[in-house]
Amino acid sequence: MKIDLPEKEAKILRRIRRNYKVDFAPLKIRDINLQLLQVQDLEDILQGRDPFANIEDFPFWIKLWEAAIILAEVTTSLNPAQAGPRLLELGAGLGAPGLAAAARGFEVTLSDYETIIMDFQRVSAAASRVKPAFAALDWTKPASLEPFDTIIGAEILFREDLLDPLLKTFKKLLKPKGSIYLAHDLRRQTLYKFLAKAGDDYKIMTKKIDLNSEEGKTTVMLNCLRLK
């Protein structure tokens, strides 16, 4: 699909295409229409790796997860006038939830840890006609950003050694009355360890959502966390 892009993002896209076979895929969330840049030869890259077993070398950012679609549904249901305007997506990957929030009117910052990931986000943002900010964010050394009203993340709890750094990132970057929305496949074992840790400081609300896809049935756990 051909989409007209500003020269800066068109240059980024040309650079991406040197290493990846990509194209834009439309994504409709409620009344929001996004254009996500996605890798086309996904199976060739993943080579049969299991995202629940090969967590150390699985490129989580490269796939549009069911949990990200659920989280995008959540962000488009929120009102920035009520929730507060500033929203941060952690481990944004392809960025669908954050881009949907930007289209809804939030002041969004998309964050991740690699330049290539944020290059995909920048191109998708330009194609979707939204203008989020971008931040390279290391949870072990979180940047000094202004606190956010809302923090979101989909499929970010895949490494047990990053659970404590993530909680410290929440503590540093969430406003006292802010909200955290997380969405994960129910099979993500580190999710339960995280919720046990987070329960010391946060009130946690949980909802389970079933989705059917070509790969079968997926159950996504949606959590909302607020400081006690």
Buried (B, 14 or more C-beta within 10 A) or exposed (E): EEBEBEEEBBEBBEEBEEEBEBBBBEBEBEEBEBBBBBBEEEEEBBEEEEBEEEBEEBBBBBBBBBBBBBBBBBBBEBEBEEBBEBBBBBBBBBBBBBBBBBBBBBBBBBBBEEEBBBBBBBBBBBBBEBEBBBBEBEBEEBEEBEBBBBBBBBBBBBBEEBBEBBBBBBEEBBBEEBBBBBBBBBEBEBBEEBBEBBEEBBEBEEEEBEBEEEEEEBEBBBBBBBBE
